Each structure stands twice: as structure tokens, then as C-alpha cells.
């Protein structure tokens, strides 16, 4: 009983002291507060913590807790060396005067990393993030058996077999590489699908799968946009080689089944792909072609399942190490909506002018048939002329 009274009095005194002059963070101390808050796993909880009071908000922002949580959940985000928030015109928001620039930068990081973490952890519908094919280490018959065929889900297009085929090799261990461009430079990837091709036009209907598959993600050493005119050439001539990319993620090796089906390979953890490039490594061969006795790998379809983070988030590559700037544009959807409204208004205006033109011509034809003589058409309408 005495011990209970002592503890009760101590708790009462502590509460009085906290209510009178100190809040929780000041009472517990900076180091312990950091340990406690870093146990939070939901970015929304950190945002709510910062909303308790101005001192709590300053504590959360000053120590970059939202950024630390994001880096803990997605280590790939360590590539971001700078964060930019865009205004309604798509331009970088000013960071303020010299005195407030550092605080403004911290507030921007807090906001952007909180939204990024929330976007990465919120459950939304995933889709195929594949945009285009870039490179194949070899192609047997180009362009009929090009890597571009793997973007198609069907194994036949216009009654013609569609697939990618490697060149034949006498060594069954010879690997092949396929490189693709994703739909966004910032994608959260959860799994990759690969469908080996079954040659239904060959005796025995052989399936040309690989023994195993492995995936890498990264970015080009030089942004593809810098040589846009050459990209089409690369896509045609298969010259955009593997050494023009930097790979920042390497998956485990997955065994492939020699079966005619879409094989789904789930990554151990969702991967934040920064740079928008995927490499599929096809390791080993299992099937020879009867006519030449060589080993081939043939792929019908490849899909990358995940969530593109654009247009709200985007990245600008800085150097070959992958260090880049993360940009956040909250007005992207508003701007697209305005553009759609403008296009719709323009189309409606054009339709109205066209309808008025038709009605005017109808009046001309009716007047002429009735023998009413010539009709003067408004000179302001450039589409019409004076008719006799």
C-alpha cells in the first residue's frame, strides 16, 4: 500500500509538471522520443503526430522522420539527393529567403516523403507497367522474331506466330538478355510474368523455355531522351547494349518450368524501380530444334506487374550512380483536366461551326430550288463565299 501510494504521488507530480510547462517530447527527451516515433510503421501516423502541436510538428520535420521512414521501407529511395515540389505551372516552388530556405526545404521533404510513402504503401490496383522493348542480346530472324513481339499477350497476331527467338547455341548454358522500358521512371514492382513459347508449327510442339530467370532494374547511363533520334535506330538494329545501363536491383534466381503458360515470379519484397528499366536474364537452355540440333530460347510474352507513380511523382537522373532529383507535382491531374476541357470545348466549337455551315448551305440550296435568287452569306464567315 505504501509503495502504491508513492508511485501514485510520483505519477501525479509528473502529470502536473507536464501539464504546467513540458509536453511529452520535452519530458521524455529528444533521443527517447526519436526511438519511440521511429517505431511507427505508417506514414499517416507520423503526419498525425506532427499535427498534435507546433512543437511536435517542428520536431517531426526537423528530424526528417517521414524521410527516414520512407528510406527504411524502400531503401532504393536513398538515390534521391534532392526533392522538388512544383507549382500549378509545373515550375519548382521557390524556397524562400536565405533565412527560411533550410526550413522550407525540410517542410517540402516532410510533405513529399510522407505522400510518397503513403502512395507506396496504399493498396491500389496493380497493372502491367511495361511500355516498350529496348534490347535483345540476340535475335534469330529479325524483325519477324523481334523482342517487340513479347509485348503481345497472344501467341498469334493476324494468323501469324508472334514471339521472340534467340539465336541457336550449341552450349545449353548460354544465357540471353531482354531489356524493357517501363511506363514510368518511378514504379513499384511486385512481380514479373514470363510466358515461354510453344512452337505449335514444329513436330512434337516443343516449348523453348529457359532453365531459370532473373531480373534486374535500373536506369540508363544517359537519358534516352538525349538521343531520341537514335533510339528508333537502336530499336531497329538492336544496338542499345546492356553496358549502357546501370542496374541497382538484382532479384533471386527463379527456376522456369518447360510449360506453355504464363509463369508468375513474385519478388521477395516490392521494389521501387528508379529509372524505369527492366532486364530479364534467361539462364540456360533446355530445348533443341530438330532441324539444326541447336539450343534456343523463345519467349511469347513478358509483363511487369506493379504501380507507376507518375504523373504525381517523377525523377530526373543526375549521374551514372543513379543519384537523382525527386519531383512532386500535385497539379498534374488538374492540368490534364484543364487540357481535356479545352480540347472538348474546341471540339464542340468546331462542331457548332460545322453545324452552322451545314444549315447555311441548306438555306442556299432551298432558296435556289425555290427560285428565290442569289443569297448573301455573312462576310464574317471565312468558310463561305457569295453565291449566284
C-alpha positions as CSV (number, residue, x, y, z in Angstrom):
1,X,0.0,0.0,0.0
2,X,2.8,2.4,0.8
3,X,4.6,1.6,-2.4
4,X,1.4,2.1,-4.3
5,X,0.9,5.5,-2.8
6,X,4.4,6.5,-3.6
7,X,4.0,5.6,-7.2
8,X,0.7,7.3,-7.4
9,X,2.0,10.5,-6.0
10,X,5.0,10.3,-8.4
11,X,2.7,9.9,-11.4
12,X,0.6,12.8,-10.2
13,X,3.6,15.1,-9.8
14,X,4.8,14.1,-13.3
15,X,1.4,14.9,-14.9
16,X,1.4,18.3,-13.1
17,X,4.9,19.0,-14.4
18,X,4.0,18.0,-17.9
19,X,0.7,20.0,-17.9
20,X,2.4,23.0,-16.4
21,X,5.5,23.5,-18.6
22,X,6.6,20.5,-20.6
23,X,5.0,18.3,-23.3
24,X,5.6,14.7,-23.9
25,X,8.7,15.1,-26.2
26,X,10.3,17.6,-23.8
27,X,9.6,15.4,-20.8
28,X,10.9,12.1,-22.3
29,X,13.8,13.7,-24.1
30,X,14.9,14.0,-27.7
31,X,16.7,10.7,-28.1
32,X,13.9,8.6,-26.5
33,X,11.3,10.5,-28.5
34,X,13.1,9.6,-31.7
35,X,13.3,5.9,-30.7
36,X,9.6,5.9,-29.9
37,X,8.4,7.7,-33.1
38,X,10.7,5.6,-35.3
39,X,8.8,2.6,-34.2
40,X,5.8,3.9,-36.2
41,X,5.3,2.0,-39.5
42,X,2.5,4.0,-41.1
43,X,3.4,7.4,-42.6
44,X,-0.1,8.6,-41.7
45,X,0.8,8.2,-38.0
46,X,3.8,10.5,-38.4
47,X,1.7,13.1,-40.1
48,X,-0.9,12.9,-37.3
49,X,2.0,13.2,-34.7
50,X,3.1,16.4,-36.4
51,X,-0.5,17.7,-36.1
52,X,-0.6,17.5,-32.3
53,X,1.1,20.8,-31.7
54,X,3.5,23.2,-33.3
55,X,6.4,21.9,-31.2
56,X,5.6,18.3,-32.2
57,X,5.4,19.3,-35.9
58,X,8.7,21.1,-35.7
59,X,10.3,18.0,-34.0
60,X,9.0,15.6,-36.7
61,X,10.0,17.9,-39.6
62,X,13.4,18.9,-38.2
63,X,14.5,15.3,-37.7
64,X,13.2,14.2,-41.1
65,X,11.2,11.4,-39.7
66,X,9.0,10.9,-42.8
67,X,12.1,10.6,-44.9
68,X,13.7,8.1,-42.6
69,X,10.5,6.0,-42.5
70,X,10.4,6.0,-46.4
71,X,14.1,5.0,-46.6
72,X,13.5,2.2,-44.1
73,X,10.6,0.8,-46.1
74,X,12.2,1.4,-49.5
75,X,16.0,1.7,-49.4
76,X,16.0,2.5,-53.1
77,X,14.8,6.0,-52.2
78,X,18.3,6.8,-51.0
79,X,19.0,7.7,-54.6
80,X,17.0,10.9,-54.1
81,X,19.5,13.6,-53.4
82,X,17.0,16.5,-53.7
83,X,13.2,16.9,-53.5
84,X,11.3,19.5,-55.6
85,X,7.6,20.5,-55.3
86,X,6.1,22.0,-58.4
87,X,3.5,24.8,-58.6
88,X,0.4,24.9,-60.8
89,X,2.6,25.9,-63.8
90,X,4.8,22.9,-63.3
91,X,7.7,25.0,-62.1
92,X,9.8,24.5,-58.9
93,X,8.3,26.2,-55.8
94,X,10.6,28.9,-54.5
95,X,12.5,28.0,-51.3
96,X,12.2,31.5,-49.8
97,X,14.9,33.8,-48.4
98,X,18.2,32.7,-47.1
99,X,17.0,32.6,-43.5
100,X,14.0,30.4,-44.3
101,X,15.4,28.3,-47.1
102,X,16.6,25.5,-44.9
103,X,13.2,25.2,-43.0
104,X,11.2,25.4,-46.3
105,X,13.4,22.6,-47.7
106,X,12.7,20.5,-44.6
107,X,9.0,21.1,-44.8
108,X,9.0,20.2,-48.5
109,X,10.9,17.0,-47.8
110,X,8.4,16.1,-45.0
111,X,5.4,16.6,-47.2
112,X,6.8,14.8,-50.3
113,X,8.2,11.8,-48.5
114,X,5.0,11.4,-46.5
115,X,3.0,11.4,-49.7
116,X,5.4,9.1,-51.4
117,X,5.4,6.6,-48.5
118,X,1.7,6.7,-48.4
119,X,1.4,6.2,-52.2
120,X,3.8,3.2,-52.0
121,X,2.0,1.5,-49.1
122,X,-1.6,2.2,-50.1
123,X,-3.2,-0.8,-51.6
124,X,-4.4,0.1,-55.2
125,X,-5.0,-2.0,-58.3
126,X,-1.8,-3.1,-60.0
127,X,-1.3,-3.3,-63.7
128,X,1.2,-4.2,-66.4
129,X,3.8,-1.4,-66.2
130,X,5.5,-2.4,-69.5
131,X,5.9,0.4,-72.0
132,X,8.3,-0.7,-74.8
133,X,11.1,-3.2,-75.7
134,X,14.6,-1.9,-76.0
135,X,17.2,-4.6,-76.5
136,X,17.7,-8.4,-77.0
137,X,21.1,-9.9,-76.7
138,X,20.4,-11.9,-79.9
139,X,17.6,-12.5,-82.4
140,X,17.3,-15.4,-84.7
141,X,15.2,-13.8,-87.5
142,X,14.9,-10.1,-87.2
143,X,12.4,-8.4,-87.3
144,X,10.0,-11.4,-87.6
145,X,11.1,-12.8,-84.3
146,X,11.9,-9.4,-82.6
147,X,11.7,-8.7,-78.9
148,X,8.8,-6.4,-79.7
149,X,6.6,-9.5,-80.2
150,X,6.9,-10.2,-76.4
151,X,4.7,-7.1,-75.7
152,X,1.8,-9.0,-77.2
153,X,-0.2,-11.4,-74.9
154,X,-1.3,-13.7,-77.7
155,X,1.0,-16.1,-79.5
156,X,-0.7,-15.3,-82.8
157,X,-1.4,-12.0,-84.5
158,X,-3.1,-12.0,-87.9
159,X,-2.8,-15.8,-88.0
160,X,1.0,-15.5,-87.7
161,X,3.1,-16.8,-84.8
162,X,4.4,-13.9,-82.6
163,X,7.4,-14.5,-80.3
164,X,11.0,-13.6,-79.7
165,X,13.6,-16.2,-80.5
166,X,17.3,-16.2,-79.6
167,X,20.0,-17.4,-82.0
168,X,20.8,-21.1,-81.8
169,X,23.7,-22.2,-79.5
170,X,25.5,-25.5,-79.1
171,X,26.1,-24.7,-75.4
172,X,23.0,-25.2,-73.3
173,X,24.4,-22.8,-70.6
174,X,24.5,-19.8,-73.0
175,X,22.3,-17.0,-71.4
176,X,20.2,-14.4,-73.1
177,X,19.1,-10.9,-72.1
178,X,15.9,-8.9,-72.8
179,X,15.7,-5.2,-71.8
180,X,12.4,-3.2,-71.5
181,X,11.3,0.3,-70.7
182,X,8.6,0.8,-68.1
183,X,5.7,3.1,-68.3
184,X,7.2,5.4,-65.6
185,X,10.6,6.3,-64.4
186,X,9.2,5.6,-60.9
187,X,7.4,2.3,-60.5
188,X,6.7,0.0,-57.5
189,X,7.2,-3.5,-59.0
190,X,5.9,-6.6,-57.2
191,X,6.2,-9.4,-59.8
192,X,7.3,-10.3,-63.3
193,X,5.5,-12.7,-65.7
194,X,7.2,-14.6,-68.4
195,X,5.4,-16.9,-70.9
196,X,7.7,-19.3,-72.9
197,X,6.8,-20.0,-76.4
198,X,5.5,-23.4,-77.7
199,X,6.3,-23.9,-81.3
200,X,2.9,-25.3,-82.4
201,X,4.1,-25.5,-86.0
202,X,7.0,-27.9,-85.2
203,X,6.9,-31.6,-84.8
204,X,6.2,-32.6,-81.1
205,X,5.2,-29.0,-80.2
206,X,8.4,-28.2,-78.4
207,X,8.5,-25.5,-75.7
208,X,11.6,-23.3,-75.8
209,X,11.8,-22.1,-72.2
210,X,14.9,-21.2,-70.2
211,X,16.2,-23.2,-67.2
212,X,15.9,-20.2,-64.9
213,X,15.2,-16.5,-64.9
214,X,16.5,-13.5,-63.0
215,X,15.5,-9.8,-63.1
216,X,17.4,-6.6,-62.7
217,X,16.1,-3.0,-62.5
218,X,17.9,0.3,-63.1
219,X,18.4,3.3,-65.3
220,X,20.2,4.3,-68.5
221,X,23.6,5.9,-68.1
222,X,22.5,8.6,-70.4
223,X,18.8,9.6,-70.5
224,X,17.2,8.1,-73.6
225,X,15.6,11.4,-74.5
226,X,19.1,12.9,-75.1
227,X,19.4,10.8,-78.2
228,X,15.7,10.4,-79.2
229,X,16.6,10.4,-82.9
230,X,18.9,7.4,-82.3
231,X,16.5,5.4,-80.1
232,X,14.5,4.3,-83.1
233,X,17.7,3.2,-84.8
234,X,18.7,1.3,-81.7
235,X,15.3,-0.4,-81.5
236,X,15.6,-1.4,-85.1
237,X,19.2,-2.5,-85.2
238,X,19.4,-4.0,-81.6
239,X,22.4,-1.8,-80.8
240,X,21.4,-0.4,-77.4
241,X,23.6,-2.8,-75.5
242,X,23.5,-3.9,-71.8
243,X,26.5,-1.8,-70.9
244,X,24.6,1.4,-71.5
245,X,22.6,0.8,-68.3
246,X,23.2,0.8,-64.5
247,X,21.5,-1.9,-62.5
248,X,20.5,-1.0,-59.0
249,X,18.4,-4.1,-58.1
250,X,19.1,-7.8,-58.6
251,X,16.4,-10.4,-57.9
252,X,17.0,-14.0,-56.8
253,X,17.2,-16.7,-59.5
254,X,13.9,-18.4,-60.2
255,X,13.6,-21.8,-62.0
256,X,11.4,-21.9,-65.1
257,X,9.0,-24.7,-66.0
258,X,9.0,-26.1,-69.5
259,X,5.3,-25.4,-69.8
260,X,3.2,-23.4,-72.2
261,X,1.7,-21.0,-69.6
262,X,2.3,-17.5,-68.1
263,X,4.7,-18.1,-65.3
264,X,4.5,-15.6,-62.4
265,X,7.6,-14.7,-60.4
266,X,6.8,-12.7,-57.2
267,X,9.7,-10.6,-55.9
268,X,10.7,-11.1,-52.2
269,X,9.7,-7.5,-51.5
270,X,8.1,-4.8,-53.6
271,X,10.9,-2.9,-55.4
272,X,10.9,0.8,-56.1
273,X,12.4,0.9,-59.6
274,X,14.0,4.3,-60.2
275,X,14.9,4.9,-63.8
276,X,12.2,2.7,-65.4
277,X,14.4,0.0,-67.0
278,X,13.9,-3.8,-66.5
279,X,16.3,-6.5,-67.6
280,X,15.2,-10.1,-67.9
281,X,18.1,-12.6,-67.7
282,X,17.3,-16.0,-69.3
283,X,19.7,-18.5,-67.8
284,X,20.3,-21.8,-69.5
285,X,18.5,-23.7,-72.3
286,X,16.5,-26.9,-72.4
287,X,15.2,-27.4,-75.9
288,X,17.0,-28.1,-79.2
289,X,15.5,-27.5,-82.6
290,X,15.2,-30.7,-84.6
291,X,16.4,-29.2,-87.9
292,X,19.8,-28.0,-86.7
293,X,20.3,-29.5,-83.2
294,X,21.0,-26.2,-81.6
295,X,19.5,-24.9,-78.3
296,X,17.1,-21.9,-78.5
297,X,15.1,-19.8,-76.1
298,X,11.8,-18.4,-77.3
299,X,9.5,-16.1,-75.3
300,X,5.9,-15.4,-76.1
301,X,5.1,-12.6,-73.6
302,X,6.7,-10.6,-70.7
303,X,4.8,-8.4,-68.3
304,X,5.8,-6.3,-65.3
305,X,3.2,-6.0,-62.6
306,X,3.2,-3.0,-60.3
307,X,2.1,0.6,-59.9
308,X,3.6,3.5,-61.8
309,X,3.8,6.6,-59.6
310,X,3.6,9.2,-62.4
311,X,2.3,11.7,-63.1
312,X,2.3,12.9,-59.5
313,X,5.9,11.8,-58.9
314,X,8.8,11.8,-61.4
315,X,12.6,11.7,-61.3
316,X,15.4,13.5,-63.1
317,X,18.6,11.5,-63.3
318,X,21.7,13.3,-62.2
319,X,24.7,11.0,-62.7
320,X,25.6,7.5,-63.6
321,X,25.4,6.3,-60.0
322,X,21.7,6.9,-60.1
323,X,21.6,9.9,-57.8
324,X,18.6,11.9,-58.9
325,X,16.0,14.6,-58.1
326,X,12.5,13.6,-56.9
327,X,9.8,15.9,-58.2
328,X,6.3,16.2,-56.9
329,X,3.6,17.9,-58.9
330,X,0.2,17.9,-57.2
331,X,-1.4,19.9,-60.0
332,X,-0.7,17.3,-62.7
333,X,-4.3,15.9,-62.7
334,X,-5.7,19.4,-62.6
335,X,-3.6,20.5,-65.6
336,X,-4.6,17.4,-67.6
337,X,-8.3,18.0,-66.7
338,X,-8.0,21.6,-68.0
339,X,-6.4,20.4,-71.2
340,X,-9.2,17.9,-71.7
341,X,-11.8,20.6,-71.1
342,X,-10.1,22.8,-73.6
343,X,-9.9,20.0,-76.2
344,X,-13.6,19.2,-75.6
345,X,-14.6,22.9,-75.8
346,X,-12.6,23.3,-79.0
347,X,-14.2,20.2,-80.5
348,X,-17.7,21.4,-79.5
349,X,-16.9,24.8,-81.0
350,X,-15.7,23.2,-84.2
351,X,-18.9,21.1,-84.3
352,X,-21.1,24.1,-83.8
353,X,-19.4,26.0,-86.7
354,X,-19.7,22.9,-88.9
355,X,-23.4,22.6,-88.0
356,X,-24.0,26.3,-88.8
357,X,-22.2,25.8,-92.1
358,X,-24.5,22.9,-93.0
359,X,-27.6,24.9,-92.1
360,X,-26.4,27.8,-94.2
361,X,-25.7,25.6,-97.2
362,X,-29.2,24.0,-96.7
363,X,-30.7,27.5,-96.9
364,X,-28.7,28.2,-100.1
365,X,-29.9,25.0,-101.8
366,X,-33.5,25.5,-100.7
367,X,-33.5,29.2,-101.9
368,X,-32.0,28.2,-105.2
369,X,-34.6,25.4,-105.8
370,X,-37.4,27.8,-105.0
371,X,-36.0,30.4,-107.4
372,X,-35.5,33.0,-104.7
373,X,-32.4,34.3,-106.4
374,X,-28.9,34.7,-105.0
375,X,-28.4,34.5,-101.3
376,X,-25.8,36.8,-99.5
377,X,-23.9,34.9,-96.9
378,X,-22.3,36.6,-93.9
379,X,-18.9,38.0,-94.9
380,X,-17.6,37.3,-91.4
381,X,-17.7,33.6,-92.1
382,X,-14.5,32.8,-93.9
383,X,-15.8,29.3,-94.9
384,X,-18.5,30.8,-97.2
385,X,-18.5,32.8,-100.4
386,X,-21.1,34.9,-102.3
387,X,-23.2,32.5,-104.5
388,X,-25.1,33.5,-107.6
